[in-house]
Every structure is written in C-alpha cells, then in structure tokens.
Amino acid sequence: MTASPAPTEPTPRLPAVPTWARMVVLAGILTILAWPIANLPAKATLDGSWQIALHLAAGLGLQHGVDFIFTYGPLGFLGFPVPYLDGTSALALIFSIVIYVALIGTMLVESRRLLPLWAAFLVTLLVARIFVLLPPFEAFQALIFIWCVEALADRIRLPTLALAAIGGVLVGATVLGKVNVGIFAVAMVGVTVVTIGRPWWRAIAVYAIATVASGLTFWLATGQHLADLGAYARAVYEVISGYNSAMGADPAETRRWLYLALPAVAAILIWTGWLSSRAWPRRRRIGLAILAVVFGFAMWKLAVVREHVTFVFATALVAMFPFATHVDRRTWLVSTLGIGIAFAGSSAMQPATYLDVVGSARSIANEVRHSILPSWTERAAQRTGDRLRGWYDLDPATLAAIGSETVHFDPVMASAAYAYPDLKWLPLPTIQSYSAYTPFLDRLDADLIRSPDGPQRILRDVEPATHNDRTRLWIDRPFVDGEFIPTSVDGRFRWFESPAAMLETFCRYDQISATDRWQVLARTDRSCGPAESLGTVTARAGEPVTIPVETRPDRFVTVKIDGLEPSLLGRVRDILYKTPDWYVKLDDTRYRLIPGTAGDGLLVAVPPSADGTGHFAFGPPIKTMTVTQGEGGHGSKEPLTFTFESVPRSAE
C-alpha cells in the first residue's frame, strides 16, 4: 500500500489590491505622463506679472476688494504653481496635482465602463495630453460638471445631504479662487442638489450653509478681514460686469470657422447626453438639461468674449466622459474623436508638444523638487528673481529715484515687486491699469492717488508695439517710418487707461527720472482744481468732433463721452453674447475705446509743465476725435454727447 503524501500548507496569496487603489495609482501615472504645467522660467509679461502679483498679495496680506482687485480672489494664486516663488507656489503645486489627479482618475473610471482597462488608459492619456491648454481652475470646472452628472445618474454612493455639504465646501473655496469659475460652479452644484434632494429645500439649505461656511473659513484663513466681504462682493460684481465690454475680442477672419464648430460640438454633447440618460427618471433628465444650460453658457461666454475657444473644446472633450455609459462604444469614440478634431484645429499645439510625455514627467519631477527640497526651493526662487531682474534691468539712477519710498508699477509690470524685493510695493487696487473696467474701479484707483497714503513714487515702463498686421488694423492706417507705437492691451490709447486715476496722476506727480524705457514719477504737493466747462458737442458715431483749444497755462483738457451705454435690449444682448467693440480715432490714429470709463474724463491735452519726456510724453493736444462701433467703422444710430472740460493744475 502506497503511503499518501503529507498534506502541504497552501501557498499564501497577497491580498488583492482594491479597485479604487489601482485606479488611484493609474491616475497618478497618467498625471505624470500628461502633466500640463511646463517647468518654464519666469517671464516679465502682462500675464506673468499678474500671476506673480497674486502670490505677492497672498504673502503680503493684501486685502482683496480693498487693496487688490482682480479676476481672481485670495485663493487665485493656487492656479499658478510656476515659476517657483515661495511657499505659495508649493501650495499651488499641491492644489494643481490634486485637481489633475482627480479629473484624470474620474475620466479613467468613466471610460472604463465602456472600454477594457488598457483602452481606457490609452484614451484617457490621449485626452489628458491636451490639459496643457486647460489650466487648473478650468480643469476644476470640468471636474465639477462631471461629478454633477454622476450625482444625477445616481452613481455616487453617498447620502444626498453629504453630497450637498461636500459640494458646498468645494464651491465656497472656488469662489475665492477664480471668480467666474466659482459662480458657475455654485450654479451647477445648486441645480444638482435641488434635483436630487429629498426634500429639496433641506438639501439646498445644507448646501447654502456649507458654501457660506467654506467661503468664510477660507476667507479668514487667507488673512482677509471679515469687514471687507462687502467690498469684495462689490469688486467681484464690477470686474464681471466690466470685463465683458472691456476685454471682448473678435476672432481673426481665419478663425471664424470656430463659430460653426461650436454648435457642432454642442450638438455632439447634447446627443450623447440624451442617449446616455434615456433610462433616468424624468426629474433627473430635466436636471441634466438645466445643468447643461449652465455649463454650456459658461463655455459660450468663454468662447465669444475673449475667444478662448481652445479652452472650450478642451473642456468639451472632458465633458464627454460621464456619457460613456448607455452609449455604444463606437458612437462614444467617434463623438470624442470629432470634438478632438475641433480642438486640434483651434489650438496651436504642435505634434511634438502633444507627444512629449517625457517632457511632462521631467517637468512635474522638477516642480516637486523645487517645492519640497529646501536647497532646491531656495535656488529656484533665486533663479526667478534673477531672471526677472535681468529682464527689467533697472538702472541705478531709476532705483535711486525710487529710493525707500512706496512705489506703484504702471501700467502692468507688477512682477517688478518680486524682482526687486527691497522696493516698497504699494499697488493701486486694480494693480494693472487696463483692468479698471468700470467707473467704480477707476474711482478706487483715483481715490488712492488722492489719498496721503497713496504711493510716493510711480514707476512706468513703455515698450514698442510690433509693427505687424494686427497693429496696423488697430491703428487703421499705414505705419510711418521710424514711429514709436507703445504696446497696449488690444490697441488702446495708453493715456485713456483708468482715466480718473490717470488725470490724478498728472495732477499730483512730476517726472524726476526718465530713460527710453523707464519713468519715475514723484508725489508733489500739487493737485487739480474744479473742472470748468469748455462746451458740449452732440454727434453721431462716425462723425468727427473738433476738440476745443485751451490757451491758458497749466490746464488739462478732458472729454466725457456719454451715449455708449447699451439700451435694455442691448444689455440683454451683452449678457447673452458680448458688448460690441468701440473705437476712437484721435487725429489720424485709431484706438480701442472702453465704453465703461469713457464718461470719466479722457485726457486729450496735457500742459507742458505736467508732461513727461521722450516716450513718456503725452505730446501735442489732440485736435479731433471720431468714435465708431466695430472694426468696420459702423456707427450706432443714437447720438453721442461729448462734454469738454478744462482742469487747472495748482502751483506746488
């Protein structure tokens, strides 16, 4: 009889990795391979300056709505982790990583419902590679939309009140980040909470309480004053209402096909959303329709006001993912490909950039080192300062003229405050003059200049605009050989920016130093007296107006233009679309005109005693002006009123 073998112990098995853990790991790998934020050196550009200014405001404890007013709130710096500056950059990097991992992980889970894991991984990577054109706050807006669709589809296994509370915490913080993203996020989550809530009023109450509590917590945590909440709310309103008319930009003729692509992309999203929600209860389908309207309106305004169509198509690609269910695989993939083609046609992304996964991995590795390792962070901050100083290259005489006095940087280069930390930065509330979109914002700037607590010095810079087709279109005439055209936002007349503040600057400051690039203004005991009427002229848009001549010394001449405000029907049009662009031709050169501040008193003549020199001179008085609507020079039917005034400047 053969002996039976002795029993052996079973080989121990490793515990299975939970599905959620695998998805988190894969999302992290995808984020590394698709990391969208390039490890680029600091740039002293208009955008680079306000991004750095957001970090400086957080570090210096400037009060938003009072000391600092911009499209972003006290958490706005979180959207800009590069270049490395200080601890705020580290926080921004952490925030950005969390956003992209959450979004990519959500996309992976969604696509996995329709595709094998390897295919879902590949499709998610192909879409995530476009995130280089989807900044963190815009990515967060897309993530909010996906999560709202998931909640409506009853695919998030949490109690309704818990969802309302979590949603409130998220959007409360978002409002203090990027204002317009926050407002649309509040609306999207609100629609979702009302739709799924039982009873709806209890859910919306929890949502409202969580939103307010979150907003207040982050407001106080960022060093803001509770008493300034009202000022912040007013400033937010002014920024939103003024941006539409001041920053609108029509697409170039070669890109007008985008207006055909937009409804096509919208149709694809609506169709796939309809197919994927066929089994939903009626109430939830209605909620999805309202959610889509809110989200679609946000994307529409982003596309038509400033022609950020690439952002819109990138977001639309992401918005396809929650519909990867109850739709056949071929339909979903073809629809996603169609939106991807629209994105490729609208973006300037080169194939080499799109395929550079190694560059993405290297970039995030560098950013993590710069943010975590003390020796790296110190060197990175030093490189940022060195590069900015190399660009600004302030000469010793200019620095000596500023000295130890408080200084505002005009018109846009606020990043000089980081380049030269020994300078005492005291910005005007709008920080960059072009962003004084409304009379209220302009008045805040002017009030600080009048105040004895205003900056003792103003450092101005000027750069020549490129003589290209766009500039020639703006000025509406051929270039003159050797002429100097200053760079400005959208071809504006630099002396019309923040006009009330500009007049106060000329009244109260004198030039004490100037080079070809830099001018230093010093505060004096001068001021300006009450304005005296020089007459009123009524003319239709397109009709030239002769400007009165002021022969008395030390007199400014200003003009207030009334009649640019839209009618009630025009306001509705502006909300749904955008404000038509206005232009003003001063003698023979045309400039973009901001309708919101045209009634604040635009400078058309500056006395020699108050003028600057070289590129900083206002120059001879303007003789004629012609206001038109649209680049084609079409005028509105309503007459415009031009009120001319003489403003005396006092002796010191």
C-alpha positions in Angstrom: 0.0 0.0 0.0 1.4 3.3 -1.1 1.5 6.0 1.6 -0.4 9.1 0.8 1.7 12.3 0.5 1.8 14.5 3.5 -0.5 17.5 3.2 1.2 20.7 2.3 0.4 24.2 3.5 -1.3 26.3 0.9 0.9 29.0 -0.6 -0.1 32.3 0.9 -1.5 34.8 -1.5 -1.0 38.6 -1.4 -4.3 40.4 -0.7 -6.0 41.7 -3.8 -5.4 45.4 -4.4 -8.8 47.2 -4.2 -10.1 48.6 -7.4 -10.1 52.1 -6.1 -6.4 51.8 -5.2 -5.5 50.6 -8.7 -7.4 53.5 -10.2 -5.6 56.0 -7.9 -2.2 54.6 -8.9 -3.1 54.6 -12.6 -4.5 58.2 -12.3 -1.2 59.2 -10.7 0.8 57.6 -13.6 -1.4 59.3 -16.2 -1.0 62.6 -14.4 2.8 62.3 -14.6 2.6 61.4 -18.3 0.2 64.2 -19.1 1.5 66.9 -16.7 0.3 70.1 -18.3 2.3 72.8 -16.5 5.7 73.3 -18.1 8.7 74.0 -15.9 9.4 77.3 -17.6 11.4 80.2 -16.4 9.8 83.4 -15.1 8.6 85.9 -17.8 8.0 89.6 -17.2 4.9 89.7 -19.4 1.5 91.1 -18.7 0.0 87.7 -17.7 3.2 86.6 -15.9 3.1 89.8 -13.9 -0.5 89.5 -12.5 0.1 85.8 -11.8 3.2 86.7 -9.7 1.2 89.5 -8.1 -1.4 87.0 -6.9 1.3 85.2 -5.0 2.7 88.5 -3.7 -0.7 89.6 -2.5 -1.1 86.4 -0.5 2.4 86.8 1.0 1.9 90.4 1.9 -1.6 90.0 3.2 -3.2 92.5 0.8 -7.0 92.8 1.3 -9.0 91.7 -1.7 -11.7 94.1 -2.6 -9.8 96.9 -1.0 -6.1 96.8 -1.7 -6.2 94.3 -4.5 -8.9 93.7 -7.1 -8.7 91.2 -9.9 -10.5 88.4 -11.7 -9.0 86.1 -9.1 -9.7 86.1 -5.4 -7.5 85.4 -2.3 -7.1 81.8 -3.4 -6.3 82.7 -7.0 -2.6 82.1 -6.6 -3.4 78.3 -6.4 -3.8 78.1 -10.1 -0.2 79.2 -10.9 2.5 76.9 -9.4 5.2 78.2 -11.8 7.6 79.9 -11.7 8.6 79.0 -8.2 8.4 81.9 -5.8 7.9 80.8 -2.3 5.6 78.7 -0.1 2.6 79.9 -2.0 4.0 78.2 -5.2 4.3 74.9 -3.2 0.6 75.2 -2.2 -0.3 75.9 -5.8 1.5 72.8 -7.0 -0.2 70.6 -4.5 -3.6 72.1 -5.5 -2.8 71.5 -9.2 -1.7 67.9 -8.7 -4.9 67.1 -6.7 -7.1 68.7 -9.4 -5.5 66.9 -12.3 -5.3 63.5 -10.5 -9.0 63.8 -9.5 -10.0 64.8 -13.0 -7.9 62.2 -14.8 -8.9 59.5 -12.3 -12.6 60.3 -12.9 -12.1 60.2 -16.6 -10.4 56.8 -16.3 -13.3 55.4 -14.2 -15.8 56.8 -16.7 -14.1 55.4 -19.8 -13.6 52.0 -18.1 -17.3 51.5 -18.1 -17.2 51.3 -21.9 -13.6 50.0 -22.7 -11.1 47.5 -21.4 -8.7 48.9 -18.9 -5.8 49.2 -21.3 -8.0 51.0 -23.9 -9.5 53.3 -21.2 -6.0 54.1 -20.0 -4.9 55.0 -23.6 -8.0 57.1 -24.3 -7.7 59.0 -21.0 -4.0 59.7 -21.7 -4.8 60.9 -25.3 -7.3 63.4 -23.9 -5.3 64.3 -20.8 -2.4 65.4 -23.1 -4.5 68.4 -24.1 -4.5 69.7 -20.5 -1.6 72.0 -21.3 -4.4 74.2 -22.6 -6.7 73.6 -19.6 -5.4 75.5 -16.6 -6.2 74.2 -13.0 -9.3 76.3 -12.4 -10.8 75.5 -15.8 -10.0 71.8 -15.1 -11.7 72.1 -11.8 -14.8 73.5 -13.5 -14.9 70.5 -15.8 -14.5 68.2 -12.9 -17.4 69.8 -11.1 -19.6 69.2 -14.2 -18.6 65.5 -14.4 -19.3 65.0 -10.7 -22.7 66.7 -11.0 -23.6 64.4 -13.9 -22.5 61.4 -11.8 -24.7 62.6 -8.9 -27.7 63.0 -11.3 -27.0 59.5 -12.6 -27.1 58.2 -9.0 -23.6 56.7 -9.4 -22.1 58.4 -6.3 -22.9 56.3 -3.3 -23.2 59.0 -0.7 -26.3 60.4 1.1 -27.8 63.4 -0.6 -27.1 65.7 2.3 -23.5 64.6 2.3 -23.2 65.4 -1.4 -24.8 68.8 -0.7 -22.3 69.5 2.1 -19.3 68.4 0.0 -20.4 70.4 -3.0 -20.8 73.5 -0.8 -17.3 73.2 0.6 -15.8 72.9 -2.9 -17.7 75.8 -4.5 -17.2 78.0 -1.4 -13.5 77.7 -1.9 -13.7 78.1 -5.7 -15.5 81.5 -5.5 -12.3 82.7 -3.7 -10.2 81.3 -6.5 -11.3 82.3 -9.9 -14.5 84.4 -9.7 -16.3 83.4 -12.9 -15.5 79.7 -12.4 -16.7 79.9 -8.8 -20.0 81.5 -9.8 -20.8 78.8 -12.5 -19.7 76.1 -10.1 -22.1 77.4 -7.4 -24.9 77.3 -10.0 -24.1 73.8 -11.3 -23.9 72.2 -7.9 -27.0 74.1 -6.8 -29.0 72.7 -9.8 -27.8 69.2 -8.9 -28.7 69.5 -5.2 -32.2 70.7 -6.0 -32.7 67.9 -8.5 -31.6 65.0 -6.3 -32.6 66.4 -2.9 -35.4 64.8 -0.9 -36.8 67.2 0.3 -35.1 69.6 -2.0 -35.3 72.5 0.5 -33.4 70.7 3.1 -30.7 69.7 0.7 -30.4 73.3 -0.6 -30.2 74.6 3.0 -27.3 72.3 3.8 -25.7 73.3 0.5 -26.1 77.0 1.3 -24.7 76.7 4.8 -21.7 74.6 3.6 -21.0 77.1 0.9 -21.1 80.1 3.2 -19.1 78.3 5.9 -16.5 77.2 3.5 -16.1 80.6 1.9 -15.8 82.3 5.3 -13.3 79.8 6.5 -11.0 80.2 3.5 -11.5 84.0 3.6 -10.3 84.2 7.1 -7.6 81.6 6.6 -6.0 83.7 3.8 -5.7 86.7 6.2 -8.7 88.6 4.9 -10.9 90.8 7.1 -14.5 89.9 7.7 -15.4 93.6 7.3 -14.1 93.6 3.7 -16.5 90.9 2.4 -18.9 93.6 1.2 -16.1 95.4 -0.7 -15.0 92.1 -2.2 -18.6 91.3 -3.4 -18.9 94.7 -5.0 -15.5 94.4 -6.6 -16.4 91.0 -8.0 -19.6 92.4 -9.5 -17.6 95.3 -11.1 -15.0 93.0 -12.5 -17.6 90.7 -14.0 -19.8 93.4 -15.4 -16.9 95.4 -16.8 -14.9 92.5 -18.3 -17.5 91.8 -21.0 -17.3 95.3 -22.5 -13.6 96.0 -21.9 -11.9 92.7 -22.8 -14.1 91.4 -25.6 -12.1 90.4 -28.7 -13.4 89.2 -32.1 -11.7 86.2 -33.7 -9.5 86.8 -36.7 -11.1 86.1 -40.1 -9.1 82.9 -40.4 -10.6 81.6 -37.2 -14.3 82.4 -37.8 -14.9 78.8 -38.7 -14.9 78.2 -35.0 -18.4 79.7 -34.7 -19.5 76.8 -36.9 -17.6 74.3 -34.9 -19.1 75.4 -31.6 -22.7 74.4 -32.3 -21.4 71.1 -33.8 -19.5 70.3 -30.6 -22.6 71.3 -28.6 -24.8 69.1 -30.7 -22.4 66.1 -30.1 -22.5 66.6 -26.3 -26.3 67.1 -26.3 -26.8 64.0 -28.4 -24.6 61.7 -26.3 -26.0 63.2 -23.1 -29.5 62.4 -24.3 -28.6 58.8 -25.3 -26.8 58.1 -22.0 -29.7 59.4 -19.8 -32.6 57.6 -21.5 -33.1 55.3 -18.5 -33.1 58.2 -16.0 -36.2 59.4 -14.2 -37.8 62.4 -15.8 -36.8 64.8 -12.9 -33.2 63.9 -13.3 -33.2 64.3 -17.0 -34.7 67.8 -16.6 -31.9 68.5 -14.0 -29.3 67.3 -16.5 -30.8 69.7 -19.1 -30.6 72.7 -16.8 -27.1 71.7 -15.7 -26.1 71.5 -19.4 -27.5 75.0 -20.0 -25.5 76.5 -17.1 -22.3 74.7 -18.2 -22.9 75.5 -21.8 -23.5 79.2 -21.1 -20.2 79.3 -19.2 -18.4 77.8 -22.1 -20.2 80.1 -24.6 -19.1 83.2 -22.7 -15.6 81.9 -22.5 -15.6 81.4 -26.3 -17.1 84.6 -27.5 -15.9 87.3 -25.1 -12.1 86.7 -25.3 -12.1 84.0 -28.0 -10.8 81.3 -25.6 -12.3 78.6 -27.9 -9.4 76.2 -27.3 -10.3 76.1 -23.6 -13.9 75.3 -24.6 -13.1 72.4 -26.9 -10.7 71.0 -24.3 -13.4 71.2 -21.7 -15.9 69.6 -24.1 -13.6 66.7 -24.6 -13.5 66.1 -20.8 -17.3 66.6 -20.6 -17.8 63.6 -22.9 -16.6 61.1 -20.3 -19.6 60.9 -17.9 -21.7 59.9 -21.0 -19.6 56.8 -21.6 -22.5 54.6 -20.5 -25.7 53.5 -22.2 -24.0 54.6 -25.4 -22.4 52.0 -27.7 -18.6 52.1 -27.9 -18.3 53.2 -31.5 -20.7 56.2 -31.0 -18.8 57.4 -28.0 -15.4 57.0 -29.6 -16.4 58.7 -32.8 -18.0 61.6 -30.9 -14.9 62.1 -28.8 -12.8 62.0 -31.9 -15.0 64.7 -33.6 -14.5 67.0 -30.6 -10.8 66.2 -30.6 -10.5 67.3 -34.3 -12.2 70.6 -33.4 -9.7 71.1 -30.6 -6.8 70.3 -32.8 -8.0 72.8 -35.4 -8.4 75.6 -32.9 -5.3 75.1 -30.8 -1.7 76.0 -31.7 -0.3 72.9 -30.0 2.4 71.3 -32.1 2.6 67.5 -32.5 6.0 67.4 -30.8 4.5 69.2 -27.7 1.5 66.9 -27.7 3.6 63.7 -27.8 6.3 64.8 -25.3 5.3 62.6 -22.4 8.9 62.5 -21.2 8.9 66.3 -21.0 5.8 66.2 -18.9 7.3 63.6 -16.5 10.5 65.7 -16.3 8.5 68.9 -15.6 6.5 67.5 -12.7 9.6 66.0 -11.2 11.4 69.3 -11.3 8.4 71.1 -9.8 8.1 68.6 -6.9 11.8 69.0 -6.2 11.6 72.8 -6.3 8.6 72.8 -3.9 9.8 70.2 -1.4 13.6 70.1 -1.1 14.8 73.2 0.8 18.0 73.6 -1.2 16.1 73.4 -4.5 13.4 75.8 -3.4 15.9 78.4 -2.4 17.8 78.1 -5.7 14.5 78.1 -7.7 13.3 81.3 -6.0 16.7 82.9 -6.6 16.6 82.0 -10.3 13.1 83.5 -10.6 14.3 86.8 -9.1 17.5 86.8 -11.2 15.6 86.2 -14.4 13.1 89.0 -13.7 15.8 91.4 -12.7 17.6 90.6 -15.9 14.5 91.4 -17.9 13.7 94.6 -16.0 17.3 95.7 -15.7 16.5 98.9 -13.8 19.4 101.3 -14.0 21.0 102.7 -10.8 19.5 106.2 -11.5 16.0 104.8 -11.7 16.4 102.8 -8.5 17.9 105.8 -6.7 14.9 107.9 -7.8 12.5 105.4 -6.2 14.7 105.0 -3.1 12.9 103.8 0.0 9.6 105.4 -0.9 6.4 103.3 -1.6 6.0 102.6 -5.3 3.3 101.5 -7.8 4.3 99.8 -11.0 2.4 101.2 -14.1 0.9 100.1 -16.3 1.1 96.3 -15.9 4.6 95.1 -14.7 3.7 94.2 -11.1 6.2 91.4 -11.1 8.9 94.0 -10.6 7.9 93.9 -6.9 9.3 90.3 -6.8 12.3 91.1 -8.9 13.3 94.0 -6.5 12.1 92.9 -3.0 13.8 96.0 -1.4 11.3 98.2 -3.2 8.2 99.0 -1.1 5.3 97.9 -3.4 2.1 99.8 -2.9 -0.2 98.9 -5.9 -3.3 100.7 -6.9 -6.4 98.4 -6.3 -6.7 97.2 -9.9 -2.9 96.5 -9.9 -2.8 96.8 -13.8 -4.4 99.9 -15.3 -6.2 98.2 -18.2 -8.3 96.2 -15.6 -10.1 99.4 -14.3 -13.1 98.3 -16.4 -15.8 100.4 -14.7 -16.1 103.9 -13.2 -16.2 102.3 -9.7 -12.9 100.6 -10.2 -11.4 103.7 -11.8 -12.6 105.7 -8.9 -10.9 103.4 -6.4 -7.6 103.9 -8.1 -8.1 107.6 -8.2 -9.0 107.7 -4.5 -5.8 106.1 -3.5 -3.8 108.5 -5.6 -5.5 111.4 -3.9 -5.0 109.9 -0.5 -1.9 110.9 1.5 -1.5 107.1 2.0 -1.0 106.7 -1.8 2.3 105.6 -3.4 5.1 108.2 -3.2 6.5 107.0 -6.5 5.2 105.6 -9.7 7.5 103.6 -12.0 6.3 103.5 -15.6 7.6 101.4 -18.4 7.0 101.5 -22.1 7.8 99.1 -24.9 7.3 99.5 -28.6 4.4 97.5 -30.2 5.3 95.2 -33.0 4.6 96.6 -36.5 2.5 93.7 -37.7 -0.8 93.3 -39.5 -2.8 93.3 -36.2 -1.3 96.6 -35.0 -1.9 98.2 -38.4 -5.5 97.0 -38.3 -5.8 98.6 -34.8 -4.4 102.0 -35.8 -6.3 101.9 -39.1 -3.6 103.5 -41.2 -0.2 102.6 -42.7 2.9 102.7 -40.4 5.1 105.8 -40.5 8.8 105.0 -40.9 10.5 105.1 -37.5 7.4 105.9 -35.5 7.1 104.6 -31.9 3.8 102.9 -31.1 3.6 101.9 -27.4 2.4 98.4 -26.6 -1.1 98.4 -25.0 -3.9 95.9 -24.4 -5.9 95.4 -27.6 -4.6 98.6 -29.2 -5.9 101.0 -26.5 -4.7 104.6 -26.1 -2.4 104.4 -23.1 -3.4 107.8 -21.6 -7.1 106.7 -21.6 -6.5 103.8 -19.2 -8.2 104.3 -15.9 -8.9 107.9 -16.9 -9.8 109.3 -13.5 -6.7 107.9 -11.9 -4.6 109.0 -14.9 -5.7 112.6 -14.5 -5.0 112.5 -10.8 -1.5 111.1 -11.6 -0.8 114.0 -13.9 -2.1 116.4 -11.3 -0.2 115.2 -8.4 3.1 113.7 -9.7 6.1 115.1 -11.5 8.7 113.2 -13.5 12.0 113.0 -11.7 13.8 110.4 -13.8 13.4 109.0 -17.3 15.1 106.8 -19.8 13.9 105.3 -23.1 12.2 102.6 -21.1 11.6 103.8 -17.6 10.0 106.8 -16.0 9.8 107.6 -12.3 7.1 110.0 -11.0 7.3 111.6 -7.6 4.4 112.7 -5.5 4.2 116.5 -5.0 2.0 119.0 -3.1 0.2 119.8 -6.4 -3.4 118.9 -7.1 -6.1 119.9 -9.6 -8.9 122.3 -9.1 -12.6 122.1 -10.1 -13.3 121.4 -13.8 -14.6 124.2 -16.0 -16.8 123.6 -19.0 -15.4 124.2 -22.4 -18.6 123.2 -24.2 -20.7 120.2 -25.3 -21.0 118.7 -28.7 -23.5 116.2 -29.9 -22.5 113.9 -32.8 -23.4 110.5 -34.1 -20.8 107.7 -34.1 -18.6 108.1 -37.1 -18.8 111.9 -37.2 -15.6 113.8 -36.4 -15.6 116.1 -33.4 -13.3 119.1 -33.1 -11.7 119.4 -29.6 -11.7 123.0 -28.1 -8.3 124.6 -27.7 -7.2 125.7 -24.2 -4.8 128.6 -24.3 -4.4 129.2 -20.6 -1.3 127.7 -19.0 -1.3 124.7 -16.6 -4.6 123.4 -17.9 -5.7 119.9 -18.8 -8.4 119.3 -21.3 -10.7 116.3 -20.8 -13.7 114.9 -22.6 -16.6 112.9 -21.2 -18.4 110.7 -23.8 -22.0 109.8 -23.0 -24.3 107.6 -25.1 -22.1 104.5 -25.3 -24.2 102.7 -22.7 -26.4 100.0 -24.2 -30.2 100.1 -24.1 -32.2 97.5 -22.2 -32.3 95.2 -25.2 -28.5 95.9 -25.6 -27.9 94.8 -22.1 -29.7 91.5 -22.7 -27.6 91.1 -25.8 -24.4 91.8 -23.9 -25.3 89.1 -21.3 -26.1 86.5 -23.9 -23.3 87.4 -26.3 -20.9 90.3 -25.7 -20.7 94.1 -25.9 -19.8 95.5 -29.4 -16.3 96.9 -29.6 -16.0 100.7 -29.6 -13.1 102.6 -31.2 -11.9 106.2 -31.2 -9.8 107.9 -33.9 -7.6 110.6 -32.4 -6.5 112.8 -35.3 -5.2 110.1 -37.7 -4.8 107.1 -35.4 -7.5 104.7 -34.1 -7.6 103.1 -30.7 -9.8 100.7 -28.8 -12.2 102.6 -26.6 -13.6 101.2 -23.3 -17.2 102.3 -23.0 -17.5 101.8 -19.2 -14.9 104.6 -18.4 -15.5 106.9 -21.4 -17.5 109.2 -19.2 -14.8 109.5 -16.5 -12.9 112.3 -18.3 -10.4 111.2 -21.0 -7.3 113.3 -21.3 -7.0 115.0 -24.7 -4.5 117.8 -23.8 -1.7 117.9 -21.1 0.1 121.2 -20.3 3.9 121.1 -20.9 4.6 121.7 -17.2 2.9 118.4 -16.3 4.1 116.3 -19.3 6.8 113.7 -19.4 9.7 113.5 -21.8 10.6 111.2 -24.7 8.4 108.1 -25.0 6.5 109.2 -21.8 5.3 112.5 -23.3 1.6 112.9 -24.0 2.6 115.2 -26.8 0.6 117.9 -28.6 -3.1 118.4 -27.8 -5.4 116.1 -29.8 -7.3 118.1 -32.4 -10.1 115.8 -33.5 -11.8 112.6 -32.4 -14.2 110.2 -34.1 -16.0 107.5 -32.2 -17.1 104.4 -34.1 -18.5 101.0 -33.3 -16.9 97.9 -34.7 -13.7 97.5 -36.6 -15.6 98.2 -39.8 -16.4 101.7 -38.6 -20.1 101.3 -38.4 -21.8 103.7 -36.1 -24.8 103.3 -33.8 -28.0 105.3 -34.5 -28.1 107.1 -31.2 -26.2 110.4 -30.8 -23.2 110.7 -28.6 -22.6 113.6 -26.2 -19.0 115.0 -25.9 -18.5 117.2 -22.8 -15.2 119.1 -22.8 -13.7 120.4 -19.6 -10.7 122.4 -18.6 -9.0 121.2 -15.4 -6.5 123.6 -13.7 -3.3 122.3 -12.1 -2.3 124.1 -8.9 1.2 125.5 -8.2 3.3 123.5 -5.9 
